[in-house]
Amino acid sequence: MEKNRQNGKKLEINLNEKIAGGQYSNLVVVTHSPSDFIVDFCQVLPGMKKAQVCSRIILTPQHAKALLNTLNVNVKKYEQTFGDIKEIRHPRNPLLKLNENEKYPN
């Protein structure tokens, strides 16, 4: 159980066992409309031409920006502790970042 501050009050966050196990994702696709940000967390296997969406999160623009800020803070803390995170780019699509161990067919 985690507790966050919201308007000076404690917010209790419950985490059930099914969700606590987590879901692995090695690809994220983000789209947006004027009122929402849609974040699809996907799994893609080496050599496959399709990715499976394993979770979709829909956020308001305000919550998307708050998530961005929170991720920035946490990535900085991570890099201060463990060193810089190396970014790998796909050779045919420089906008697509890959994990270091992922290989895709030519």
Buried (B, 14 or more C-beta within 10 A) or exposed (E): EEEEEEEEEEEEEEEEEEEEEEEEBBBEEEEEEEEBBBBBBBBBEEEEEEBEEEEEBEBEEEEBEEBEEEEEEEEEEEEEEEEEEEEEEEEEEEEEEBEEEEEBEE
